[in-house]
Amino acid sequence: PHRNVNGPYVLTLHDPSTHFEKTSVKLNDNVPCFRRQDGSWRPCFVSTLNTVMWPMLLAKGVAMLLGGYDCLNGNRTPLALAMITGETRYGIFFPWGDVDDSWGEGEFKDLEAHPKQYAFAPAASKALPAERVFNNLRLMDLDGHLMICTFKQQEGGNSRSREYDAGDGLLADHAYSVSSVRQIDEPSARGKRTHRLLRLRSFWEAHEWTGPWSDGSREWTENPRVSECLHHPCKDGYFWMSWDDFRCRAREVTYSAVSFVARNASTPMPGMKLSDFPVEETF
């Protein structure tokens, strides 16, 4: 956002009521808050762990276009991405419950009228093997597509919580970005070992994965070649997890149908670097 000394802020967003045409939203930095028991104040909706203001301004701008803060709840990832980027073409991978180790693929066709719905062929013959899904994610990573994932609730989790426990540090139904998908062959005494890993980011810089390949786990010292190639450790909010752990826990992966690196080669998306999309996959 941009502002002068006294405000107001101006956000460039894309309005779903006008076919996601670009629009400027003017707003101030007043956000609804509630008083805690200790007397301090906390934003009612989006908040941050530090003094960064832009997430609260972005939420306010989106709420203004949708009709209020109550309209933010329950929407799917593509609507948010479309309002920020203007791109309306998104697909989705999801585990296919009736076919072991297989995934389905869908497409969001009408974000304006039906932002929560996607179309897919319900026939079991259309299920994709997990191997193909991983390779598709690798190719989309190399090509610079936006990818966002969520995780399933862990059995026995706290059903009273709005964002459930997904196990090993993760939150269920909380968006994580997928910033890298890598396959690395590491020499060993018995030939070579293939490691398939995904780098994710929690937008809250908390609720990171604590299982194998998490920050500080023994896998990094046991596989120095992987550690060298992936430049471990990650920055706050970023973490790695294996494809096997990911596919057992993932609820869905939403992806843009176009490459944002190609679309914005001269002006990359905020928070995205061309170095996040490696030109070589196997070492």
C-alpha positions, 0 to 999 in steps of 0.5 A: 500500500501507499500513503502520504504522511497523514494517510489514507492508504490506497490498495490496488485490488480486483473487484469480483463484482466487476469481473475482477477489474482493477480498482483502487480502494482508499482506506484508513488504518482504523480496524475493529478491535476488542479488549482482552481480559488484561486490558490490552486491545487486539484486532478482531480479525487479521492480526500479526505477531509483530508491528507489520500493518499491511495484512490488516490493511489488506483484509480491510480492503478486501472486506470493503469490496466483499461487503464487510468483515463477515464476508471474509469467513469461509471463502476459498483461496482462489477468491483471495488470490484473484482479488489480489492478482486479477488472475481468475484461473485456478485448479485444485488437487485433492486426495481421492478418498475412495481410491488408495493413494490417488488424487482428484483434480478440479477447476474453479470455473466461476469465482464471481458467482460460485467462489467456493465451488470447483468442478471435477469428474467424479469417476474413479477412473479420473483419479490421478496417482500420487506420483503424477501429482508430485511431478505436476507440482514440480513442473508448476514450481519450476514454471512459477505458478502460485500454490497454496495448500491446506491440511486435514484435521488430525483424528481426535483433534479439538473440534471446538477450535475454529482452526483444528490441530493437523498434528506435528505443529500444523494447523488444519484448514490454515493456508500454507504457501508451497514455495518449492518442490524438489527431488534430490538424488543423494549418493549412498553406499547402496547406490542412491537415495531419492528425497522428495521434499516440499518447502512450505510457508506459514503466513503467521510465521508460526505453526510449522511442521515439527516432524521429519525434515523440520527445522533442526531435525536429524534428517539434515545432519544425516543427509548433508548433500540435501542440506547443502542443496536446499540451503537449510535452515529456512527463514522463520515461517518456512519449513520443509517436509517430505512428500510422503508426509505431505500427501498423508496430511494434505486436504488440497493444493490450489494452484494458479493456471498461469505462471506468475514468473512469466507474467510478471518477469519484470515485476515479480509478485511481492514476496516472490523471488525468481531464485525460489524457482530453481532451474535444475531439479536433480542434483 
